[in-house]
Amino acid sequence: MRIVIQRVTEASVTVKGSTIGAIRTGLLVFLGVSKSDSEADAGYLIGKLLGLRIFPDETGKMNRNVSEAGGSLLIVSQFTLYADCRRGRRPGFDQAAPPERARDLYNYFVGLAGNGPVPVETGEFHASMQVRLVNDGPVTIQIDSAEANSR
């Protein structure tokens, strides 16, 4: 499982002209699911995500997590995080999980996040979405659950 996190001052997701998720201060989280991912991967990433100290404290140092900053999460599924661009000019997506499995793990991830200390908004799985954001910093971080097994 792979997440790309962007610290934002605002973010929203629109589907067919309607805004379905929006936050102010917080984290926009793009989530990709691979064929080999499991619920353990989701648990690992939620722990990292909620504990990540990338919000400024009173001295301006990145020392607060999203909860301490009074922020929210906007979680958006994005299978293209598993694009393989090594050959040719068209990305391959062989490592991305099939839609049914990806949906289950996406929903599991969102459920875990919803049990945490911050409000959670979402995009719509498997939909064509327009994502708007104001990246704060900019701060953009990628975390892959495969890292948990490489330590």
N, C-alpha and C positions, 0 to 999 in steps of 0.2 A: 504494500500500500504506500502511496506517495502523496504528500501534501505540499502545496505551495501556499505559503502564508504571506499575506500582505497586511501590514499595519495601516489602518485607514482612519480618516476622520469622518468618512461616510462611504457607503456602498449600497448598491441595490441591484436586484435582478428583475428583469421584465420578460414576460412570455406573452406573445400575441398581443402586445400593447398594454398589458396590465402588470403593474408592479406586484410581485408575489412575495418578495422578501426585501427588507431594507434595514440597515443599521446606521448608527452614528459612529462614535468612537469604538474601535474594536478591531477584529481580525476577519478579513476575507480569506476563506480557506477553500482552495481548489483541491478536490480529492480524486485521485485516480486509484483504481483497483486492478491488480494484476491477477492472472490465472492462479498463482500460488498463494494468494493471500487468505487469511483466516481471521476469526474474531480476535485472536491474540494480537494480530497486527494492528487492528483497530484500537485495542486497549493500550498498546504501546504508544501509538500516535496521539491518542487523547491525553495521556499523561504528559507527554512532551508539550503538546499544544497548550494545555491549561497552565502548565508550569513555566512556560517560556517567558523570561524576563526581558521584554523588548519595549516596554513603555517607560517613559522618563519619570524619575522621582523628582523631588523638589529642587535638586541640584542640576537636573537635566541629564543625569546618567541613566542609561537603560537598566533599570533595576526593579521594575514592577511587572507583574503578569497581567493578563487581561482582566481578571477579577479585581485586582487591586487598583487598576486604572478605571474601574467602573464601566468596562466595555462589554461588547456583545460579540457573538460569532455569526457570520453569514457563510454557510457551508454550501458549496456548489460542486456537483459531480463533473468530472472532466476526464474522460477516457484518454484524451490526447496527451496526457502526462506520460503515457506509455508509448509514445511514438518512437519508432525506430527509423532513424534517418541515415543510417550507415550506407545504404545502397540506393542508388538512383536518386530521383528527385521527388518521388511521392512517398510520404511516410508510410511505414507498415505498422499495424496495430496488433500483431500476433500475440504480444505479451499481455494485452488488456484482457480482463475477465469478460466472459460472455455477459450480455445484458442482465439475464436473470440473476446470476451469481453476484454481479456488481451491484445490482439494486439491493439485494439482501444485505450485503456488507456496508453499502452506503447507509441504508436505514439503520443498521446496527450502530454504525459510527455516530449518526445523528442522535440516536437514542442515548448512547453513552454521553455525548456532549450535553444533551438535555438534562441529564442527571447531575450535571456539574453546577458550579456557582454562578454561571452567566447566562443571560438570555440567548436563545439560538433561533436564527432564521435560516431558511433554506431556499435553494433554487428548486427546479423541478427536474427530477431524474429523467434522462433520455429526451429532454425537450431542447428545442433550439432557443437559447436564452441570449439576452443582451445584458451584459454586466457593466455597470458603471461604478467607478470608484475614484476616490481621491486618496492616493497613496501618501501616507504621512512619513516623511523622512527624506527620501523613500526608504522603507524597510521591507525587504522581500527575502524570505527564507524558505528553503526546500528541506524537507525531512522525509527520509525513506525508511520504512519499517525494516528493510533488509539490513540497515545499520545496526539494529538491535542484535542481530546474529553475528555481526562481524567484530564485536568487541572482545 
